[in-house]
Amino acid sequence: MQLVSPAKRGKERPENLAERIYLQLKDDIFEFRLLPGDRFSEGEIAERMAASRTPVRQALYRLEREGYLEVYFRSGWQVKPFDFAHFEELYEVRIVLELEAVKRLCERPNGELPDALEQLRCTWMVQPEQRLQDGREVSRLDERFHCQLLEAAGNREMARLHAEVSEKIRIIRRLDFTQGPRVEITYEEHARILGAILSRRCEEAQLLLKTHIEVSKAEVRKITLHMLHSARQRALPAQG
């Protein structure tokens, strides 16, 4: 984690400081600088962030409410261990929402092409030499692909719920994209899904999408402690 100078800390509003600490810790969890099961104290975080314990505590309790941390009143904080059954349930919610979104997109009026679908077409239906190779960036675009399908379908509450679910499984999806072949496979599968949606082949699009998500869901079961520690080793140089 990067330290903040005392001069900057003195000028920062308490609510802004708590927000910054919250975002930094959340990023540390998503980028594997903090792994499931890691333990730490408020004092350690306060020292690293060059902040008092009050904004640190506010940030930690916010992350606890969101399900990322657990608090032990006599022994500090812990990054919540992976609950694989919970992740699989979240994937099932994704499938329900995305299959409904595909149905609605395939039933759209003739000649109507939502901007979100056009953006996705330009991103994913490209020649192999135009594809990105950076796993982290493709992971971000993969999440955006699925969220934009919901946005294009037009139901804002469905899109909001889907975005919340997507954030909760982000750490798992990022681990998935540390596996090299996943990048090329994702481009190919997204292109086929979009092609079916754009041609209004609803059943085919839904089958392709469900299979695509089920494969990702299956990868959850393969995640090991070794993979997590390997991910942390890759993240360490980025700390500066």
HUWO-V359820 format. One record per residue. N is the residue number from 1. OMEGA is omega in whole degrees, -180 to 180 (NA if undefined). BURIAL is + if it has 16 or more other C-alpha atoms within 10 Angstrom, else -. Layout:
n:N omega:OMEGA burial:BURIAL
n:N omega:OMEGA burial:BURIAL
This chain:
n:1 omega:179 burial:-
n:2 omega:177 burial:-
n:3 omega:179 burial:-
n:4 omega:-177 burial:-
n:5 omega:178 burial:-
n:6 omega:-180 burial:-
n:7 omega:179 burial:-
n:8 omega:-179 burial:-
n:9 omega:-177 burial:-
n:10 omega:-177 burial:-
n:11 omega:-172 burial:-
n:12 omega:178 burial:-
n:13 omega:-177 burial:-
n:14 omega:-179 burial:+
n:15 omega:177 burial:-
n:16 omega:178 burial:-
n:17 omega:178 burial:+
n:18 omega:178 burial:+
n:19 omega:180 burial:+
n:20 omega:179 burial:+
n:21 omega:177 burial:+
n:22 omega:-179 burial:+
n:23 omega:180 burial:-
n:24 omega:-180 burial:+
n:25 omega:179 burial:+
n:26 omega:178 burial:+
n:27 omega:178 burial:-
n:28 omega:178 burial:+
n:29 omega:-178 burial:+
n:30 omega:-178 burial:+
n:31 omega:173 burial:+
n:32 omega:171 burial:+
n:33 omega:169 burial:+
n:34 omega:-176 burial:+
n:35 omega:174 burial:+
n:36 omega:-179 burial:+
n:37 omega:178 burial:-
n:38 omega:-180 burial:-
n:39 omega:180 burial:+
n:40 omega:180 burial:-
n:41 omega:175 burial:-
n:42 omega:-179 burial:+
n:43 omega:179 burial:-
n:44 omega:180 burial:-
n:45 omega:180 burial:+
n:46 omega:180 burial:+
n:47 omega:-179 burial:-
n:48 omega:-177 burial:-
n:49 omega:-177 burial:+
n:50 omega:-177 burial:+
n:51 omega:174 burial:+
n:52 omega:-176 burial:+
n:53 omega:-176 burial:+
n:54 omega:178 burial:-
n:55 omega:176 burial:+
n:56 omega:-179 burial:+
n:57 omega:179 burial:+
n:58 omega:180 burial:+
n:59 omega:-178 burial:+
n:60 omega:180 burial:+
n:61 omega:176 burial:+
n:62 omega:178 burial:+
n:63 omega:176 burial:+
n:64 omega:180 burial:+
n:65 omega:-179 burial:-
n:66 omega:174 burial:-
n:67 omega:-178 burial:-
n:68 omega:-176 burial:+
n:69 omega:171 burial:+
n:70 omega:-180 burial:+
n:71 omega:175 burial:+
n:72 omega:-167 burial:-
n:73 omega:178 burial:-
n:74 omega:-176 burial:-
n:75 omega:172 burial:-
n:76 omega:-172 burial:-
n:77 omega:178 burial:+
n:78 omega:171 burial:+
n:79 omega:-173 burial:+
n:80 omega:177 burial:+
n:81 omega:179 burial:-
n:82 omega:171 burial:+
n:83 omega:-172 burial:-
n:84 omega:177 burial:-
n:85 omega:179 burial:-
n:86 omega:178 burial:-
n:87 omega:-180 burial:+
n:88 omega:176 burial:+
n:89 omega:178 burial:-
n:90 omega:177 burial:+
n:91 omega:179 burial:+
n:92 omega:176 burial:+
n:93 omega:177 burial:-
n:94 omega:-177 burial:+
n:95 omega:-180 burial:+
n:96 omega:-178 burial:-
n:97 omega:-175 burial:+
n:98 omega:176 burial:+
n:99 omega:177 burial:+
n:100 omega:178 burial:+
n:101 omega:179 burial:+
n:102 omega:179 burial:+
n:103 omega:-179 burial:+
n:104 omega:-180 burial:+
n:105 omega:179 burial:+
n:106 omega:180 burial:+
n:107 omega:-178 burial:-
n:108 omega:-179 burial:-
n:109 omega:178 burial:-
n:110 omega:178 burial:-
n:111 omega:-179 burial:-
n:112 omega:178 burial:-
n:113 omega:180 burial:-
n:114 omega:-180 burial:-
n:115 omega:-179 burial:-
n:116 omega:179 burial:+
n:117 omega:178 burial:+
n:118 omega:177 burial:-
n:119 omega:180 burial:-
n:120 omega:178 burial:+
n:121 omega:-179 burial:+
n:122 omega:-179 burial:-
n:123 omega:-169 burial:+
n:124 omega:-179 burial:+
n:125 omega:-176 burial:+
n:126 omega:178 burial:-
n:127 omega:-178 burial:-
n:128 omega:-178 burial:-
n:129 omega:179 burial:-
n:130 omega:-177 burial:-
n:131 omega:174 burial:-
n:132 omega:-179 burial:-
n:133 omega:-179 burial:-
n:134 omega:-175 burial:-
n:135 omega:-178 burial:+
n:136 omega:-180 burial:+
n:137 omega:178 burial:-
n:138 omega:176 burial:+
n:139 omega:179 burial:+
n:140 omega:180 burial:-
n:141 omega:177 burial:+
n:142 omega:178 burial:+
n:143 omega:180 burial:+
n:144 omega:178 burial:-
n:145 omega:-176 burial:+
n:146 omega:178 burial:+
n:147 omega:-179 burial:+
n:148 omega:174 burial:+
n:149 omega:179 burial:+
n:150 omega:180 burial:+
n:151 omega:-179 burial:+
n:152 omega:-179 burial:+
n:153 omega:169 burial:+
n:154 omega:178 burial:-
n:155 omega:-173 burial:-
n:156 omega:180 burial:-
n:157 omega:175 burial:-
n:158 omega:-180 burial:+
n:159 omega:180 burial:+
n:160 omega:179 burial:-
n:161 omega:-180 burial:-
n:162 omega:179 burial:+
n:163 omega:178 burial:+
n:164 omega:178 burial:-
n:165 omega:-178 burial:+
n:166 omega:179 burial:+
n:167 omega:-178 burial:-
n:168 omega:-180 burial:+
n:169 omega:-176 burial:+
n:170 omega:-177 burial:-
n:171 omega:178 burial:+
n:172 omega:-178 burial:+
n:173 omega:179 burial:+
n:174 omega:176 burial:+
n:175 omega:179 burial:+
n:176 omega:-175 burial:+
n:177 omega:169 burial:+
n:178 omega:178 burial:+
n:179 omega:-173 burial:-
n:180 omega:-176 burial:-
n:181 omega:-176 burial:-
n:182 omega:-178 burial:+
n:183 omega:-179 burial:+
n:184 omega:180 burial:-
n:185 omega:-179 burial:-
n:186 omega:177 burial:+
n:187 omega:-176 burial:+
n:188 omega:-177 burial:-
n:189 omega:177 burial:+
n:190 omega:180 burial:+
n:191 omega:-180 burial:+
n:192 omega:178 burial:+
n:193 omega:-180 burial:+
n:194 omega:179 burial:+
n:195 omega:179 burial:+
n:196 omega:179 burial:+
n:197 omega:-178 burial:+
n:198 omega:178 burial:+
n:199 omega:179 burial:-
n:200 omega:174 burial:+
n:201 omega:-168 burial:+
n:202 omega:-176 burial:+
n:203 omega:179 burial:-
n:204 omega:-180 burial:-
n:205 omega:180 burial:+
n:206 omega:179 burial:+
n:207 omega:179 burial:-
n:208 omega:-178 burial:+
n:209 omega:-179 burial:+
n:210 omega:178 burial:+
n:211 omega:179 burial:-
n:212 omega:-179 burial:+
n:213 omega:-180 burial:+
n:214 omega:178 burial:-
n:215 omega:178 burial:-
n:216 omega:179 burial:+
n:217 omega:180 burial:+
n:218 omega:179 burial:-
n:219 omega:178 burial:-
n:220 omega:-176 burial:+
n:221 omega:-177 burial:-
n:222 omega:-176 burial:-
n:223 omega:-178 burial:-
n:224 omega:177 burial:-
n:225 omega:178 burial:-
n:226 omega:178 burial:-
n:227 omega:-180 burial:-
n:228 omega:-180 burial:+
n:229 omega:176 burial:-
n:230 omega:178 burial:-
n:231 omega:179 burial:+
n:232 omega:179 burial:+
n:233 omega:177 burial:-
n:234 omega:-177 burial:-
n:235 omega:-173 burial:-
n:236 omega:180 burial:-
n:237 omega:-177 burial:-
n:238 omega:-177 burial:-
n:239 omega:-179 burial:-
n:240 omega:NA burial:-
